[in-house]
Amino acid sequence: MYRGIAVILAMFAVACGRDAASPPATPAASAPAAPAAAPPPAGSVAPVTPAASDRPRIVFLGDSLTAGYGLEQAQAVPALIQARLKKEGYPFEVVNAGVSGDTSAGGLSRLEWSLSGDVRIVVLELGANDGLRGLPVDAMRRNLEEVITRAQARGIAVLLVGMEALPNYGASYTSEFRETFPSLASKHKTALMPFYLDGVAGKPELNIADGMHPNPAGAVIVANNLWRTLEPMLKPAMQPPSQVSGSR
């Protein structure tokens, strides 16, 4: 399985650099209005501010896989989840806070900006670009852990999404990278989707022409996989979060 993943990630590494320099013309979805907080990193694609809403929110904090690189807005995974929520009668507003080329550090830097509004769940899809660039796993772990703890301090539930690292950085790095996600999920009692591209990575018929980002059919598979982990979180998240010191 991991050989196929390695091939797709090797190609994905090239695309991530291209994403930051040449973003897609159509952003995948919307993201929250920015209070006084750091803007997205230079050279990245800034999410679009949605209309004001008092609905409870699910925020997808991620990179180009979340942003829906190469897809129409309605085809991106967060938009597919929004459609599923509506179909099933859930009142949540989905916010796509995906930025192409973003690392775990970049996501952390814009966390406060991304969590505006009545956020109940964060889908945390970051770390792929850390692995593609061979950045230290310890730093990625600290960044992800900071996002998790700061979200949980506000009473926000977290769904952590796992990713794989390139094998050319060595077996030790690959193993440490892979284990980071279930380890953090266990430590902080978050929900876990073990691998975002499960069933899609390495399959040309499920990816766009670049061979690394899911096409509409691939995005449907990702959304369906993610839904199985997300759905049990929805009813508890419909209750207002307990009042926590320093929360919104």
C-alpha positions in Angstrom: 0.0 0.0 0.0 2.7 2.5 1.0 4.5 2.2 -2.3 1.5 3.6 -4.1 1.2 6.3 -1.5 4.9 7.2 -1.9 4.5 7.6 -5.6 1.5 9.9 -5.2 3.2 11.9 -2.5 6.4 12.4 -4.5 4.3 13.9 -7.2 2.3 15.9 -4.7 5.5 17.5 -3.4 6.0 19.1 -6.8 2.4 20.3 -6.9 2.5 21.9 -3.5 5.3 24.2 -4.6 3.3 25.0 -7.7 0.1 25.6 -5.7 1.7 28.4 -3.7 3.1 30.1 -6.8 0.1 29.5 -9.1 -3.1 29.0 -7.2 -6.2 27.7 -9.0 -8.5 30.3 -10.4 -11.5 29.0 -8.5 -11.3 28.8 -4.7 -12.9 25.7 -3.2 -15.1 27.3 -0.5 -15.3 30.0 2.0 -13.5 30.8 5.2 -14.3 33.0 8.2 -13.9 36.7 8.5 -10.5 37.7 10.0 -10.4 39.4 13.3 -7.1 40.9 14.5 -4.9 37.9 13.7 -2.1 36.9 11.4 -3.2 36.7 7.7 -2.4 33.6 5.6 1.3 33.1 4.6 2.7 35.1 1.7 2.3 33.3 -1.6 -0.6 31.2 -0.5 -4.3 31.3 -1.5 -6.3 33.2 1.1 -9.7 31.7 1.8 -12.7 33.8 0.9 -14.8 35.4 3.7 -18.3 34.0 4.0 -21.5 35.9 4.7 -22.1 36.5 8.4 -24.0 33.6 10.1 -25.1 32.6 13.5 -25.2 28.9 12.6 -22.8 26.5 14.4 -19.7 25.9 12.3 -17.4 23.1 11.2 -14.1 24.5 10.2 -11.8 22.6 7.8 -8.3 23.8 8.6 -5.9 22.4 6.0 -3.8 22.7 2.9 -4.6 22.2 -0.9 -6.3 18.9 -0.1 -8.8 20.8 2.0 -8.9 23.8 -0.3 -9.9 21.6 -3.2 -7.1 22.4 -5.6 -8.3 22.0 -9.2 -11.9 21.5 -8.3 -15.0 23.7 -8.6 -16.2 25.1 -5.3 -19.1 22.6 -5.0 -16.8 19.6 -5.7 -14.3 20.2 -2.8 -14.6 17.9 0.2 -15.8 20.6 2.6 -18.6 21.5 0.2 -19.6 17.8 -0.2 -19.7 17.5 3.6 -21.9 20.6 3.7 -24.3 19.0 1.2 -24.4 15.8 3.3 -25.1 17.8 6.4 -28.0 19.5 4.7 -29.4 16.3 3.4 -29.2 14.7 6.8 -30.8 17.7 8.5 -27.9 19.0 10.5 -27.7 22.8 11.0 -23.9 23.3 10.7 -22.2 25.7 8.4 -19.0 24.3 6.9 -16.1 26.7 6.5 -13.2 25.8 4.2 -10.1 27.3 5.7 -7.8 25.4 3.4 -4.7 27.2 2.1 -2.6 25.6 -0.7 1.0 24.8 0.3 0.3 25.4 4.0 2.4 23.6 6.6 1.4 22.9 10.2 3.2 26.1 11.3 1.2 28.1 8.7 -2.1 26.6 9.9 -1.2 27.4 13.5 -0.3 31.0 12.6 -3.8 31.6 11.3 -5.7 29.6 13.8 -7.4 32.4 15.6 -8.4 34.0 12.3 -9.9 30.6 11.2 -11.9 30.0 14.4 -14.1 33.1 14.3 -17.8 32.5 14.8 -19.6 29.7 16.6 -17.2 26.9 15.8 -18.1 23.5 17.2 -15.8 21.1 15.2 -12.4 21.6 13.6 -11.3 19.1 10.9 -7.5 19.4 11.2 -5.9 18.4 7.9 -2.3 19.6 8.2 1.1 18.1 8.1 1.3 16.8 4.5 3.6 19.6 3.4 5.8 19.2 6.5 6.4 15.6 5.4 6.9 16.5 1.8 9.6 19.0 2.7 11.2 16.7 5.3 10.6 19.2 8.1 11.2 18.0 11.7 8.5 15.7 12.9 8.8 17.1 16.4 8.0 20.6 15.2 5.0 19.3 13.3 3.8 17.5 16.4 4.1 20.6 18.5 2.2 22.7 15.9 -0.6 20.2 15.6 -0.8 19.8 19.4 -1.1 23.5 19.8 -4.0 23.7 17.4 -5.7 20.8 19.2 -5.2 22.2 22.7 -6.3 25.7 21.8 -9.4 24.4 20.0 -10.3 22.1 22.9 -9.8 25.0 25.4 -12.7 26.7 23.6 -14.8 23.6 23.9 -14.3 22.8 20.2 -14.1 19.1 19.1 -11.3 18.1 16.8 -11.2 15.6 14.0 -7.5 14.9 13.2 -6.6 13.8 9.7 -3.5 11.6 9.2 -1.1 11.7 6.3 2.0 9.8 5.1 5.5 11.0 4.5 7.9 10.3 1.6 10.0 7.1 2.1 13.1 8.8 0.8 13.6 10.5 4.1 14.3 7.2 5.7 12.2 4.5 7.5 12.7 6.2 10.9 11.3 9.5 9.7 8.4 7.9 7.8 7.5 5.8 10.9 7.7 8.7 13.3 5.7 10.9 11.0 2.9 8.3 10.6 2.7 7.6 14.3 2.3 11.3 15.2 -1.3 11.4 14.2 -2.7 8.4 16.1 -0.5 9.3 19.0 -1.9 12.9 19.2 -5.4 11.6 18.8 -5.0 9.2 21.6 -3.3 11.7 23.9 -5.9 14.4 23.4 -8.9 12.1 22.8 -9.7 13.5 19.4 -11.4 11.7 16.6 -9.0 10.3 13.9 -9.2 9.7 10.2 -6.0 7.7 9.7 -5.2 8.7 6.1 -7.0 11.4 4.1 -6.3 9.9 0.7 -7.2 6.3 1.6 -8.6 4.6 -1.5 -7.7 7.5 -3.7 -3.9 7.9 -3.6 -2.1 6.3 -6.5 -5.2 5.8 -8.6 -5.1 8.0 -11.8 -8.8 7.7 -12.4 -9.5 9.3 -9.0 -7.1 12.3 -9.4 -7.0 15.4 -11.5 -4.5 15.6 -14.4 -1.5 16.4 -12.0 -2.0 12.9 -10.6 -2.0 13.9 -7.0 -5.1 15.9 -6.0 -8.4 14.1 -6.0 -10.8 14.8 -8.9 -14.5 15.0 -8.3 -14.9 11.2 -8.0 -11.9 11.0 -5.7 -13.2 13.9 -3.6 -16.5 12.0 -3.1 -14.6 9.0 -1.8 -12.6 11.2 0.6 -15.8 12.9 1.8 -17.5 9.5 2.3 -14.6 8.2 4.3 -14.4 11.4 6.4 -18.2 11.3 7.0 -17.9 8.0 8.8 -15.6 9.6 11.4 -17.4 13.0 11.5 -21.0 11.8 11.8 -20.7 10.5 15.4 -19.4 13.9 16.4 -22.4 15.9 15.1 -25.1 15.4 17.7 -22.8 16.1 20.7 -21.5 19.2 18.8 -25.0 20.5 18.4 -25.1 21.3 22.2 -23.5 24.7 23.0 -19.9 24.1 24.2 -19.3 24.4 27.9 -18.2 27.8 29.0 -14.4 27.7 29.2 -12.2 30.5 30.5 -10.8 32.4 27.5 -13.2 30.9 25.0 -15.1 32.9 22.4 
